[in-house]
Amino acid sequence: MRDDAHFVARCARGLEPQLAAEILEGELGSITRAGHRSVHFRAWRPYDTGVTALRTADDVFLLGARGREAGRTRSALRTMAELAAQANPEELLSHRNALAPHPTARPSGVEVSASFLGRRNFNRYDAEDAVGEALAARLGVPYHPRRTEGAPPPDYAAWRLTLDGTEATLMLRITPRPLHRRPYKQSTVPGSLHPPLAAAMTRLAAIGPGHTVLDPCCGAGTLLIEAALAHPEAGRYQGYDIDPTALAAAGTNKRTASLDHIRLHRADAGRLPLPDTTVDRIVCNPPWGTQVPPKARLAKAPTAWWQELRRVLTPTGTAVLLLPTPTPLAPAIQAGLLPTHTQRIHLSGTPTYLTKLEPKTP
Ligand SMILES: C[S@@+](CC[C@H](N)C(=O)[O-])C[C@H]1O[C@@H](n2cnc3c(N)ncnc32)[C@H](O)[C@@H]1O
């Protein structure tokens, strides 16, 4: 058994602060660095399975080896193979197996996924091959090159290599599937949220005991499900959507998550069937992006959206929304909602804004 462990959690760009906060609040360890899409931490308890339950992380890894990047030319590939030589793959695999069950304790092969910031005179497949062949030789198992063979077999050990322009980091994935692939998400709709981003939004909403939580355009239900999983103590979860297909998807997902108490109904978010000042928390990514057009009253009278949010929120309520880049907030302020937090997030290269609004006090 090891008495020390270093982990790397990876996330969407911009969510590093929420991921670091989740690690600290879960008392999982001390943060040793936070950089582009990653938070490194030294575990307080090396075998604490809480690391596999991080909700704002895309994935979590055991740190294998870290070293300075040796330039941007192909000669750096040799240094990457040396990085693989510094890691102790047998020890890392037995630690991985103690943290999460796998199809086979002894992997039948090695696969590597590499990514880097900036340009190099080699591509990601060259870097993957350099590291993967070295690791496979040490373990005496085959290497699966992504360059030619697509998705790897499920019982292959998944390694990750990142090059950030200064350092190369080699790590071993702990769980058989990436953490962002939630088992409940059986059904999806266009524009459906990345679950770790939904988890970060619910953290920002600070849901508390007895709260009524609303998603007025719930789509496949990701936000309500992430909120209900993290906050079973809330009083009530309510989702609306104009589209019956979206409601069916949300229904499938909430049943898979065994969250039958989430209530779903068809309604126009521009005319919510709710009394005034009855909602404590709103979480939503409204249909204002390029993928999903607004319908009904949201299309005809967009300002009605802000008026409805303000009308249903309690005076101490909070709305956490994911908004596309050029969203003028003047209509929100005119409706009586003040932006109190904004944070830029990049998903698939597209910037969006995580925005928190609270009712103006008279
Ligand atoms: C970006 S999607 C929400 C995705 C959702 N957060 C998820 O994770 O699946 C926006 C949703 O708004 C819904 N919508 C469009 N116009 C609406 C309206 N007037 N009232 C309620 N829902 C509406 C769409 O049907 C769509 O499901």
The ligand as a MOL file (V3000), in Angstrom:
LIG
                    3D

  0  0  0     0  0            999 V3000
M  V30 BEGIN CTAB
M  V30 COUNTS 27 29 0 0 0
M  V30 BEGIN ATOM
M  V30 1 C -30.3170 24.4160 -24.3470 0
M  V30 2 S -31.7130 23.4010 -24.1060 0 CHG=1
M  V30 3 C -31.6240 22.9530 -22.4140 0
M  V30 4 C -30.7500 21.7480 -22.2350 0
M  V30 5 C -30.7860 21.1900 -20.8540 0
M  V30 6 N -30.1980 22.0760 -19.8520 0
M  V30 7 C -30.0920 19.8250 -20.8210 0
M  V30 8 O -29.0580 19.6700 -20.1510 0
M  V30 9 O -30.5310 18.9320 -21.5370 0 CHG=-1
M  V30 10 C -33.0190 24.5750 -24.1230 0
M  V30 11 C -34.4070 23.9610 -23.9720 0
M  V30 12 O -35.3310 25.0480 -24.0160 0
M  V30 13 C -36.5440 24.5410 -24.5360 0
M  V30 14 N -37.4130 25.6650 -24.9240 0
M  V30 15 C -37.4120 26.4260 -26.0370 0
M  V30 16 N -38.3550 27.3880 -25.9500 0
M  V30 17 C -38.9730 27.2100 -24.7500 0
M  V30 18 C -40.0420 27.8700 -24.0710 0
M  V30 19 N -40.6740 28.9210 -24.6190 0
M  V30 20 N -40.3980 27.4030 -22.8530 0
M  V30 21 C -39.7940 26.3350 -22.2770 0
M  V30 22 N -38.7940 25.6630 -22.8800 0
M  V30 23 C -38.3750 26.1150 -24.0830 0
M  V30 24 C -36.0930 23.6380 -25.6630 0
M  V30 25 O -37.1130 22.7050 -25.9910 0
M  V30 26 C -34.8270 22.9870 -25.0590 0
M  V30 27 O -35.1230 21.7410 -24.5010 0
M  V30 END ATOM
M  V30 BEGIN BOND
M  V30 1 1 1 2
M  V30 2 1 2 3
M  V30 3 1 2 10
M  V30 4 1 3 4
M  V30 5 1 4 5
M  V30 6 1 5 6
M  V30 7 1 5 7
M  V30 8 2 7 8
M  V30 9 1 7 9
M  V30 10 1 10 11
M  V30 11 1 11 12
M  V30 12 1 11 26
M  V30 13 1 12 13
M  V30 14 1 13 14
M  V30 15 1 13 24
M  V30 16 1 14 15
M  V30 17 1 14 23
M  V30 18 2 15 16
M  V30 19 1 16 17
M  V30 20 1 17 18
M  V30 21 2 17 23
M  V30 22 1 18 19
M  V30 23 2 18 20
M  V30 24 1 20 21
M  V30 25 2 21 22
M  V30 26 1 22 23
M  V30 27 1 24 25
M  V30 28 1 24 26
M  V30 29 1 26 27
M  V30 END BOND
M  V30 END CTAB
M  END
